[in-house]
């Protein structure tokens, strides 16, 4: 994934707000491992992993999906303003992999050395927010994760909003999954 936003500072939601992604076992790691065997050099990694997942994983629907947020959309969330984030030009990027699993939309990012990644949560959160706003699908229906051939980390972007933003009772259903 790629964020194009000249004013985007390096920030980590996990370190600022003590929100932790869960380390899990996931088939994406195995698929990445198989795909990486076919790469000739490091520059090909993303494309090869994405193509391999698209061709060999029935949960994978799309790769390199463009997303964007307008400045006014980012401004709806006070906690993003409180971070001092001023997206003068908005945000654009590409989601590496979109999957449907267990009734949820999974947004995945292939990150070599995933265990050392500091900013994937912030990046994926913004992309989930963008896709939610573009499609009208409530944020509660999204799960985000980053992975490599060894590790997989996952979080729910709605949990970030619920923890950091004041939500009206009428809006809560957009963030809390039904049981």
C-alpha positions in Angstrom: 0.0 0.0 0.0 1.0 3.5 -0.6 -0.1 6.7 1.0 0.3 9.9 -1.0 -0.1 12.8 1.3 2.8 15.2 1.6 1.6 16.4 5.0 1.3 13.0 6.5 3.7 12.8 9.5 5.0 9.5 10.8 2.6 8.4 13.4 1.7 5.1 15.0 -1.7 4.5 16.4 -0.5 1.6 18.4 2.2 3.6 20.2 0.1 6.8 20.7 -3.0 5.1 22.0 -1.8 1.7 23.2 -3.9 -0.1 20.6 -2.4 -3.5 19.8 -2.8 -5.6 16.7 -3.3 -9.3 17.4 -0.6 -11.7 16.1 -2.5 -14.5 14.4 -1.9 -17.6 12.3 -3.1 -16.9 8.8 -3.1 -18.6 5.4 -1.8 -15.4 3.9 1.7 -16.1 5.3 1.8 -19.5 3.7 0.7 -18.1 0.4 3.3 -15.3 0.6 6.0 -17.9 1.3 5.0 -19.9 -1.8 4.9 -16.7 -3.9 8.2 -15.4 -2.7 9.9 -18.5 -4.0 9.0 -17.2 -7.5 10.5 -13.7 -7.1 13.7 -12.9 -8.9 14.4 -9.8 -6.8 13.0 -7.7 -4.0 11.3 -5.2 -6.3 8.9 -7.9 -7.5 7.7 -9.1 -4.1 4.5 -7.1 -3.8 3.3 -7.9 -7.3 4.2 -11.6 -7.1 2.5 -12.1 -3.7 -0.6 -10.2 -4.9 -0.9 -12.1 -8.2 -0.3 -15.4 -6.4 -3.0 -14.7 -3.8 -5.5 -13.5 -6.5 -4.9 -16.7 -8.5 -4.8 -19.2 -5.7 -6.9 -18.0 -2.8 -10.7 -18.0 -3.1 -11.1 -15.4 -0.4 -9.0 -12.9 -2.3 -11.2 -10.6 -4.4 -8.9 -7.8 -5.6 -5.4 -6.4 -5.4 -4.0 -2.9 -5.7 -7.4 -1.2 -5.1 -7.2 2.6 -5.2 -8.7 4.5 -2.3 -8.9 8.1 -1.3 -10.1 10.4 1.4 -11.0 14.1 0.9 -9.7 16.5 3.5 -13.2 17.2 4.7 -13.8 13.5 5.4 -10.7 13.2 7.5 -11.9 16.3 9.4 -15.0 14.4 10.7 -12.9 12.6 13.2 -11.8 14.7 16.1 -9.0 12.3 17.3 -7.3 12.7 13.9 -7.4 16.5 14.3 -6.1 16.1 17.8 -3.1 14.3 16.4 -2.3 17.4 14.4 -3.0 15.7 11.1 -3.9 18.2 8.5 -4.4 16.5 5.2 -4.4 19.5 3.0 -4.5 17.4 -0.2 -6.5 14.5 1.2 -5.1 10.9 1.1 -4.7 8.5 -1.7 -3.3 5.0 -1.8 -3.7 1.4 -2.9 -4.9 -1.5 -0.9 -2.6 -4.5 -1.6 -5.2 -7.3 -1.1 -9.0 -7.3 -0.4 -10.5 -10.5 0.9 -13.9 -11.6 2.1 -13.7 -14.1 5.0 -16.2 -15.0 7.6 -18.6 -12.2 6.5 -15.9 -9.5 7.0 -14.0 -7.5 4.5 -10.3 -8.0 5.1 -7.9 -5.3 3.9 -4.4 -6.7 3.8 -1.0 -5.2 3.3 2.1 -7.3 2.5 5.0 -5.8 4.5 8.4 -7.5 4.4 9.5 -7.9 8.0 5.9 -7.5 9.2 6.9 -8.0 12.9 9.0 -4.8 12.8 6.4 -2.7 11.0 5.5 0.5 13.0 3.1 2.3 10.8 0.9 -0.3 9.1 -1.9 0.1 11.6 -2.3 3.8 10.8 -2.0 3.3 7.1 -4.6 0.4 7.1 -6.9 2.4 9.4 -7.0 5.3 6.9 -7.6 3.0 4.0 -10.4 1.2 5.8 -12.0 4.6 6.6 -11.6 5.6 3.0 -13.2 2.4 1.6 -16.0 2.6 4.2 -16.8 6.2 3.2 -16.6 5.4 -0.6 -18.8 2.3 -0.4 -21.2 3.1 2.5 -20.2 -0.1 4.2 -20.0 0.4 7.9 -16.6 0.3 9.5 -17.7 -2.6 11.8 -17.5 -4.8 8.7 -13.8 -4.3 8.1 -10.8 -6.2 9.5 -7.3 -5.0 8.7 -4.0 -6.9 8.7 -0.4 -6.8 7.5 1.7 -9.8 6.9 4.8 -11.4 5.4 5.7 -15.1 5.0 6.2 -15.5 8.7 3.9 -13.2 10.6 0.4 -11.9 10.4 -1.1 -9.0 12.5 -4.7 -8.0 12.6 -7.0 -5.4 14.1 -10.5 -4.0 13.7 -10.5 -0.3 12.6 -13.9 0.3 14.3 -12.2 -0.5 17.6 -9.9 2.5 17.0 -12.9 4.8 16.4 -14.8 3.5 19.4 -11.8 4.0 21.7 -10.7 7.4 20.5 -13.8 9.2 19.2 -17.0 10.3 20.9 -19.8 8.5 19.1 -23.5 9.3 19.3 -25.7 6.5 20.3 -27.4 6.6 16.9 -24.1 6.0 15.2 -22.9 3.2 17.4 -24.3 0.5 15.1 -21.8 1.5 12.5 -19.0 0.4 14.7 -20.2 -2.4 16.9 -20.7 -5.8 15.2 -24.1 -7.5 15.7 -24.0 -10.6 17.9 
